[in-house]
């Protein structure tokens, strides 16, 4: 039976913004679900849902991406199918829907990741939509956090500040199961606001922010540096392969992240039987489900 989950990032926001983020996730879930019921496969559903999330100015992906310390939004995204194919992009500027380029790379089944301006050049050759990605809210956030350390790009001082204050919501994602039993997962992000230019988190790393097997699909969100070093998404899939129920595997992975540090994280997971899991250890994570 087809099923789908989307998430819009974990963190802490006002009650009004919680409502808006939930509504954004519901719109994305509707779009992904329509792709499934019209006969699309799991990859179609994931790409469609994540593209819809990337079009939401409130969320931190695509159109709504945070700006890095130099005032540029650089985006990361990844997709993976249950058959092992994967595609990812890292630090690509001015790309409205980075998940589309990740899907293209996956379908070519050659390289897995492309990065930076060269990846943008490929997107332009493919006719993917580009533009200045900078909403008024994200520009205001950048201006409010502009200080001497970020103007000088003093990495040491910026790193210390980032560790003290890293409560921003980030990352969107989707996992889907189609009518033929195929699974897919995708994740997209604008990263963390006002970070050092070129910073890459977990979202484009296959095995960290995104992973998918024939048994289970996972998309992560949270403090990417912790998720990355633990390869949390693949760890969850490995536990399911060892016959752990997906709920137990998800709780184990979340506990591992929390043990490493006080890092905050969330995840969505969907197994081949249609079992859905959403977990987070922050005050809020926007999610929507369909089956």
C-alpha positions in Angstrom: 0.0 0.0 0.0 1.5 3.4 -0.9 2.5 5.7 1.9 4.4 9.0 2.3 5.8 11.2 5.0 7.3 14.7 4.7 9.0 16.9 7.2 9.9 20.6 7.4 12.7 20.6 9.9 13.0 20.5 13.7 13.6 23.2 16.2 11.7 25.8 18.2 9.3 28.4 16.8 6.2 30.4 17.8 2.8 28.7 17.9 1.7 30.7 14.8 4.8 29.6 12.9 4.2 26.0 13.9 0.8 26.3 12.2 2.3 27.7 9.1 5.0 25.1 8.9 2.4 22.3 9.3 0.3 23.7 6.6 3.4 23.9 4.3 4.0 20.2 5.0 0.4 19.3 4.3 0.6 21.0 0.9 3.8 19.1 0.1 2.3 15.8 1.2 -0.8 16.4 -1.0 1.6 17.0 -4.0 3.6 13.9 -3.3 0.5 11.8 -2.7 -1.0 12.9 -6.0 2.1 11.7 -7.8 1.7 8.3 -6.1 -2.0 7.8 -6.8 -1.5 8.8 -10.4 0.8 5.8 -10.8 4.2 7.5 -10.1 6.9 5.6 -8.3 8.4 6.5 -5.0 11.1 8.6 -6.5 8.5 10.7 -8.3 6.6 11.2 -5.1 9.7 12.2 -3.2 10.9 14.7 -5.8 7.5 16.2 -6.1 7.0 16.6 -2.4 10.4 18.0 -1.8 10.1 20.4 -4.7 6.9 21.7 -3.1 8.8 22.2 0.2 11.6 24.0 -1.6 9.0 26.4 -3.0 7.8 27.4 0.5 9.5 30.7 1.6 9.1 29.9 5.3 11.1 26.7 5.1 14.9 26.4 4.9 15.4 24.8 1.5 15.4 26.2 -2.1 13.5 29.5 -2.1 13.6 29.9 1.7 17.3 29.0 2.2 19.3 30.8 4.8 22.2 33.0 3.6 25.7 32.1 4.6 28.0 34.6 6.2 29.0 36.2 2.9 25.3 36.8 1.9 25.0 33.9 -0.5 22.5 31.0 -0.2 24.2 27.7 -1.1 22.0 24.6 -1.1 22.5 20.9 -0.5 20.2 18.0 -1.5 20.2 14.3 -1.9 18.0 11.4 -3.1 18.3 7.7 -2.8 16.2 4.7 -4.1 15.8 1.3 -2.6 17.8 -0.2 -5.4 20.9 1.6 -4.3 21.0 4.5 -6.8 21.7 7.9 -5.3 22.3 11.4 -6.3 23.4 14.5 -4.3 24.5 18.1 -4.7 26.4 20.3 -2.2 26.9 24.0 -2.0 25.1 25.0 -5.2 24.1 28.7 -5.2 21.0 30.2 -6.8 19.2 27.0 -7.6 15.4 27.1 -6.9 14.8 23.4 -6.7 18.1 21.6 -5.9 16.2 18.2 -5.5 15.7 18.2 -9.3 19.4 18.1 -9.9 19.9 15.4 -7.3 17.3 13.4 -9.0 19.0 13.8 -12.4 22.3 12.6 -11.0 20.6 9.6 -9.4 19.0 8.7 -12.7 22.4 8.8 -14.6 23.7 6.3 -12.1 27.4 7.4 -12.5 28.7 10.0 -10.1 26.8 10.3 -6.8 27.6 13.9 -5.8 28.4 17.2 -7.6 29.3 20.4 -5.8 29.5 24.1 -6.2 29.6 26.3 -9.4 30.2 23.2 -11.6 27.0 21.6 -10.4 25.2 24.9 -11.1 26.6 24.9 -14.6 25.1 21.5 -15.2 21.8 22.7 -13.8 21.8 25.6 -16.3 22.6 23.2 -19.2 19.6 21.1 -18.1 17.3 24.2 -18.1 16.6 24.0 -14.3 15.2 27.2 -12.8 17.7 29.5 -11.1 17.3 32.9 -9.4 18.4 35.0 -6.5 17.4 32.9 -3.5 16.9 35.5 -0.7 13.5 36.1 1.0 13.1 39.3 3.0 13.0 37.3 6.2 16.2 35.5 5.4 17.9 38.7 4.4 16.8 40.3 7.6 18.2 37.4 9.6 21.6 37.7 7.8 21.7 41.5 8.5 20.9 41.0 12.1 23.8 38.5 12.6 26.4 40.4 10.5 29.3 41.3 12.8 33.0 41.9 12.6 33.8 38.2 12.9 31.7 37.3 9.9 32.8 40.3 7.9 36.4 39.2 8.4 35.4 35.5 8.0 37.2 34.7 11.2 36.6 31.0 11.2 37.6 30.3 14.8 35.4 33.0 16.3 32.5 32.2 14.0 32.7 28.5 14.9 32.6 29.4 18.6 29.5 31.6 18.1 27.8 28.9 16.0 28.3 26.3 18.7 26.7 28.6 21.3 23.7 29.6 19.2 22.5 27.0 16.7 18.7 26.8 17.2 17.6 27.5 13.6 15.2 25.2 11.9 16.7 23.5 8.9 16.2 20.9 6.3 13.1 19.4 4.5 12.6 15.9 3.4 10.3 13.1 2.2 10.2 9.3 2.3 7.8 7.4 0.1 6.6 3.8 -0.6 4.9 3.2 -4.0 2.3 0.6 -5.1 5.0 -1.8 -6.3 6.8 -1.8 -3.0 9.5 0.6 -4.1 11.0 3.0 -1.5 12.8 6.3 -1.9 14.1 9.1 0.3 15.1 12.7 -0.3 16.4 15.6 1.8 17.1 19.3 0.9 18.4 22.2 2.9 19.8 25.7 2.9 22.0 24.8 5.8 22.5 26.9 8.9 22.1 30.6 8.7 25.2 32.8 8.7 27.6 29.8 8.7 31.1 30.0 7.2 30.8 30.0 3.4 31.0 26.5 2.0 29.8 24.7 5.1 28.3 21.3 4.3 26.0 19.5 6.7 24.5 16.0 6.7 21.7 16.6 4.1 23.7 15.8 0.9 25.7 13.0 2.5 24.3 9.6 1.5 24.2 7.6 4.7 24.0 10.7 6.9 21.0 12.8 6.1 19.5 10.4 3.5 19.5 6.7 3.1 17.3 4.1 1.5 17.3 0.3 1.1 14.6 -2.1 -0.2 13.5 -2.4 3.5 13.4 1.2 4.8 13.8 4.8 3.8 15.1 7.6 6.1 15.4 11.4 6.0 17.1 13.2 8.9 17.1 16.8 10.2 18.8 18.6 13.0 22.5 19.5 13.8 24.1 18.1 10.7 27.6 17.9 12.1 26.5 15.2 14.6 24.3 13.3 12.2 27.2 13.3 9.7 29.8 11.8 11.9 27.4 9.0 13.0 26.0 8.3 9.5 22.7 8.2 11.3 20.4 7.4 8.3 22.5 4.4 7.3 22.8 3.2 10.9 19.0 3.1 11.1 18.8 1.1 7.9 21.5 -1.3 9.1 19.5 -1.9 12.3 16.4 -2.7 10.3 18.5 -5.1 8.1 19.5 -6.8 11.4 15.7 -7.4 12.0 15.1 -4.5 14.4 11.6 -3.0 14.1 11.9 0.4 12.4 10.5 2.1 15.5 13.2 0.6 17.7 15.9 1.4 15.1 14.8 5.0 15.0 14.8 5.4 18.8 18.3 3.8 18.9 19.6 6.3 16.4 18.1 9.2 18.2 19.6 8.1 21.4 23.0 7.8 19.8 22.9 11.4 18.5 21.9 12.6 22.0 24.7 10.6 23.6 27.3 12.2 21.3 26.3 15.7 22.5 23.3 17.8 23.3 22.6 18.0 19.6 19.0 18.3 18.5 17.7 16.1 15.7 14.6 14.6 14.1 13.9 11.9 11.5 11.2 10.4 9.4 11.3 6.7 8.4 9.1 4.4 6.4 9.6 0.6 6.0 8.5 -1.7 3.2 5.4 -2.8 5.1 4.2 0.8 5.3 5.1 1.4 8.9 5.7 5.1 9.6 8.0 6.7 12.2 8.5 10.3 13.1 10.8 11.2 15.9 12.4 14.4 17.2 13.9 15.7 20.5 13.3 19.4 19.9 10.2 21.3 20.9 8.7 21.0 17.4 9.0 19.3 14.0 6.6 19.9 11.2 5.4 16.6 9.6 2.6 15.3 7.4 1.7 11.7 6.4 -0.4 10.1 3.7 -1.4 6.5 3.1 
